[in-house]
């Protein structure tokens, strides 16, 4: 008898999924950018002006910092959508914050925080006997709203250190068997992801404002995201084919859920698809709205506990 095909599992990632690997939450990102812009003697603002050859001036940076801080918003993305005159500067500041936090040492964080290695051990190593089986049968998909590359970096690290005798070409094939869709872009591809050497950026901390300006063009904020973009079309196609969908570290903002909602002519999410979401420190009002919203995720099988981080959540709900 032929073995049943592996279930297609789709993970939808929000900022909380990247936090164990050294990245900020949405609110922490906003706070850090405010601190940068309003630092002592406006040192960082002057650095930005100098490194961008005056294209971004100090007075505009300070003006942005004062307004952003005074708004008390939780997410800079939303604030930029309502204040488009700061949009270009905002994307540069976001890219700089993300790029400065790329640190390979987070590949070996504590087990209870490391959900990527949890998946690697429970869904990959327990199910597949060889790297060839991973390449042939792996059906894990990741739809990420995050700009960082920690997921793809960690997957490649585990593959090349777990299958030492295999060739680099086979390592790349195994890494690419994990479908990763950055719906709002990212801060550049890793060396193994593209042959275009002009776009490649290794996984390491980069604090140059000139580099941040360069890679800021590859990310989109909320109001720039289109449900007709190739990335969102691919994401919805994967969701419609999923046997199970898991939201990890997701904030469930209405705008993001709307972008994942099937549009006319697209296949809907199967009514039998298991849908579960983590809810670590999620406000009660958000979970209530999630139940009431007009979107395909309203019928979630369940939300994780308020104190359940990603590993505990997956251990409890991942079948």
N, C-alpha and C positions, 0 to 999 in steps of 0.2 A: 504494500500500500504506500502511495506517495505521501510524503510528509506535507502537512498543511503549510502554506506559505507564511512567513513571519508576519505578524501584525504590523501595520503601519502606525507608528506612534508619533504624534506631532507635539512638540513642546513650543509654547508661545512664551517668550522671555521678556520680562520687564527689567527695570533698573535693579531690583532686588536680587536678580539672578547673578549679576556681576559684582555685587557688593563683597562676597567672600574673597574675591580675587583683587581687592584693592581699589575698587571704583566706588564713587559716591552714589547715594540715593538722589532722586530728583531734587529734594529739598536741600540736601548737602551740597549738590552742585551749584545751586542758586546762591547759597551762603558763601561758598568758596569764591565765586566770581565777584560777589559784592566785596569781600575782603580784599581781593586782588585790586579791584578798581579804586577802593578807598584806603589803600595801605598807607602807612606813615610816609608823609611828604610826597605822596602820590608816586612813589618810586616805580612801581610796576607800570603805571600809566605812561610814565616817561620812557620806560624800557620799550613798551609797545610802539610808541611814536617813533623812537629811534630805529628800531629793527624793521619797521614797515616804511621807513624813509619818509615819515611825515604823512603818509596816506591816511593814517588814523591819528587824530590829534588828541592831546591830553584833555582839553576842555570838554570834548564830546564824551570821552571815556568817563570822566568824573561826573558829568551830567547823567550818563547812563547809570552809573553806580548809585547815585543819590536817588534816582527815580525807582530803580529796581529794589533797593533796600526799603524805600518808603512804601512800596506797593504791598510788601509782606506776602507776596505770592509764594506758593509751594513749588512751582515749577517754572523755570526760566523760559521753557518752550512756549508755554501759554502766554507769558508776559510779552515775549517777542512777537507773537502773532498779533497782539493788540497794539504793539508799538513798533511798526515796521521800519521806522527810520533808524532803529538800532539793530536791525536784523543781521546785516553783514558782520558788524562788530560782534554781535552775540554768538554767531556761528564760529567765529575765530576764537572767542574765549572758551566756548564749549570744547572745540577741537583741542585747544592747548591743554585744558584741564584733563581730558581723557588721555592724550598722548603723554603727558608728564607722569601719568600713573602706571604706565605699562612696565611691569616689573616681573621678570621671569621667576623670581623667588616664590611667588604665590602659587607656583606649580606644586608646592609641597606644604600646603596649609593643613590644619587639623581635619581629621576625617569627618567630624560632625558638621563641618562647614562646607566640605568639598563635594557638592552634588554632581559635578562632572565625573569625578573618579568613581562615585557611587554608581552612576549609570554605566560607566566603562566596565566595572567589575560585575554588576548584576545583569546587565542587558547584553553586553558584548562578550566578555570572557567566559561567562557561564553558558552562553548559547552557541558560540562558534569555536571550533577546535583549531583553526588556523587563520592566518591573515587572508588566505584565499577565500575562505568562507565569509569573512567580514566583507571583503570586496564584492562578493557575489550576492550575499543575502541581507546585508544590513539595510534596514528600512527606517532608521531614526531620522526625523526631520526636525529642524529648529527654525522657527520664525522669530526673529529677534528685532525688537525696537531699539536695541542698544547700539551705540556707535563703536564700542570697543571690540577688539579681536581676541579676547581672552579665551573664548570657547574654542576657536579653531587652533589657537596656539597650544592649548592644553591637550586637545585631541592628538595633534601631531606629536607632541612630547611623549604621550603615553604609547603611541604606536611605534615610534622609532626606538624608544627605550625598552618596549615590551617585546619587540621582534628584531633584535639586534642583528641577526644573521641575514635578514632580508635586505633587498636593494632599496636605495632611496626612491627609485621609481615606483616600487611596490608600496612603500610607505605613503607616497603621494596618492596612489590609487585608493588605498585604505582610508586616508583622511578625506578624500573627495567622495567616499561612499556615504558620508554624513552630509545630508543636504542642509545647508545653512543659508537662510534668506534674510539679509539685512534690509528690511522694508524701507528704512529711512537712511540707508547708506552707512558707511563706516569710514574710519580714518586711514584708508588705504589697504590694499591687499598684502598678505604676507608673501615672502619669496616663492613658496611652492604653489601659490594660488593663481599666478599669471606669468606669462612669458614677457610681458611688457615691463621692462626694467625701469622705465621712467616713473611708473606708478608704484612700484614695490617699496615697502617700508618694513624693515625687520621689527620684531617685537622687542622694543626697548624704550626706555624713557627718553622723550625728546622735548626739550623746553624752549626751543627756538620759536619766536613769534612769527618769523618769516615762514617757517615750515607749517605752523598752525594756519596761517593765511592760505597756504597752498592746499592743505587737506580739508579746510573748512568747506571748500566747494564741493566736496563729495558727500556732505551730510545735509539732511533736510529737517526743518522744524515742522511743527504740527500743521500750520496753514499751507506749507509747501507740499505736503504729502497728498498724492492723488490716488483715488481708488482705481484709476485707469493706468497707473504706472505698471511696468513689467513686474516689479517686485511684488506689488499687492495682488496682481492677477495670479502670479505663481503661488503666493501664500494661500489665497482662497482655494485654488485648485488642490493644494495639498490638504487643506482642511476638509474639503468635500470628499477626499479619498481616505481619510483617517479612520482607523478603528478606535483610536482613543486620542483625546486631546488633553494636555496638561498645561495649565498656566502656571508659570513659576516667577515669583518676584514681581508680579504684574500689579499695576495700580488701578486697572479697569476704568480708565478715563473714557468717557462716552465717545469722544472723537476717535480714539484708537479702535474701539469695538466696532464703530460704524464702518471704518475702513476695511474691517475683516468680514463685514456682512456681504453675502452674495448679492451681486447686482443682476439685473434682468438678463436672462440668457445663460447664466452660470448655474452649475449644479449646486443644490443646497447641501448643507452638512447632513449626513445620514441620521435619521431619527434614532438609530440604535447606537450611534457613536457615544462612547463614554466620555464625558467632559467633567473635569475636576480642576479646581484652582486653589493655589496656596493663598493664605490670607494673613501672613505674618504682620502683626501690628496694623492691620487694615481697619480703618474707621468703620464703625457699625453702620453709619449712614451710607457709606459706599457699598457695603454688602447688601443693604436693603434696596438701593437703586439698581444694583446688579440683578436682583430678583425681578424687578418691575420693568426693566428696560425692554425696548422693542429690538431685540437682537437675537441671533441664533444661540447665544450662550446663556440665555435666561434659565434654561432647564438644567443647569449644572447639577450633576449627581451630588456634589457637595463642595463646600469650601473647607480648607484646612483650618486648624486651630489658630487662635490669635498669637500663640507663642511657638508655633511650629515653623521652624526654618526649613529650607528646601529639602535637606537630606531626610529629616524626620517626616516631612510631608510625603516625599516619594516612597519612603519605606512603608508608610501606612496605606497609600492609595495605588501605587504602581503594581499592576497585576502581572 
